[in-house]
Structures are given as C-alpha cells and as structure tokens.
C-alpha cells in the first residue's frame, strides 16, 4: 500500500471540505486520477462521516502530523 498517496488523499479530505464530501458521496469520482491499488481504492471508498476521523487517526482537531498509519 502506498502510504504517501493514501496520506495525501486523507490530508486533502481534512483540508478541503468539498473534496471530503465528494469522497463520501462519490468516492470513485473523488479518487479518479490517483494511482491506487484495488485494496487502497476499496479502503478509501469505505470512508464516511462516521468513520473518517477514526481512520485518519482519531484526530479531533483535524490535523495529520504523522498520527495516521495505514493498516
């Protein structure tokens, strides 16, 4: 799994509310253009408002500072 690409997507979703909403509602559209494996694509397509913060490292302040590690 490419931690760099996945982290880039998560950081973008944290900083860009429009992208985050698109990721939740139309993940295939939001993720178009990213070089993801099938596993990464499926993982990111499974994100929603309820599980995003936990996935992103349980960051209540919406900051990434290295706390997130893909599994």
N, C-alpha and C positions, 0 to 999 in steps of 0.2 A: 504494500500500500504506500502510495506517495504522500507521506506526511505533509510535505511542503504544499502540494496542491490542495489537499483537504483543509489544511490550516488556512490557506489563502481564502478559500470559499467561506469558511466559518468566520474569519475576520471580516470579510466583506459583508456577510449577513449581520454581524454585530454592528457594523458602522453604517450600513445602508438599509434603512427600513423598507424601502421599496423592493430591493433585491430579496430581503428576508421574506417578505410577504409572497413574492413570486416563487421563492424556493419552497415555501409551504404549500402554495396553491397549485403551482405548475412546475414541479421540480425538473421535469425533462427540458422545459424551455429555459429555466434559470441555469441549468448545468450545461446547456449546449455550448460547445466551444472549449470546454475543459477536457483535458486528456485524463480521463478517469478509467479505472478498471471496472469491470462489471460489479465487483464487490463494493467498491467505493460508491459507484452510482446508486446501487441499491441502498446502501447505508445512508447516504445523503437524502435520497428520495423518501426515506422513512422519518425524516425530521418533521416536527410540527411545533406549535407554540408551547405545548405541554412538556415536550422532552428536549427542546433546543438548549436551554440553559444547562441542563444536566449533561447533555452531550458535549457542550462547549466547555465543560469543566465546572459546572455549578457556579458560574460567575454572576453573582447578583449585580455587580457594578458594570457588567458587560465590558470587560476588558480581557485580553487574551494573555498577556505577559507570561507565556510559557506554561500555563497550568493545564492545558489540554493535551492529551496524548491519545492518538488513535489506538484502538484495540485490535 
